[in-house]
Amino acid sequence: MTDARRSELETLIARTAMGDRDAFDRLYDATSAKLHAVCLSVLKDRPEAEETLQEVYIRVWQSAARYASNGLSP
């Protein structure tokens, strides 16, 4: 992940933590395809992967304020 990409994601997470729905939508658009592929690879069941993805983003919305930038990939 490039520094610019990391910075963009950190900014989107910080804005999401402040309740910015547009930032959350942009974060989803930027990360959901890859995360869905991971869920599908692990679960081997499309409906289950989609449900898990939905649960992940609910938790992201609810806990974005607890994210601490530490140089590791989000």
Residue pairs with C-beta under 8 A, 6 or more apart in sequence:
1 73
6 73
6 74
8 30
9 27
9 30
9 31
9 74
10 69
10 74
11 23
12 23
12 24
12 26
12 27
12 30
13 27
13 60
13 64
13 67
13 74
14 64
14 67
15 22
15 23
15 24
16 23
16 24
16 27
16 60
16 61
16 64
17 64
17 65
17 67
24 57
24 60
24 61
24 64
27 60
28 57
32 53
32 57
35 53
35 56
36 49
36 50
36 53
39 48
39 49
39 50
39 52
39 53
39 56
40 46
40 49
42 49
43 49
43 52
67 74
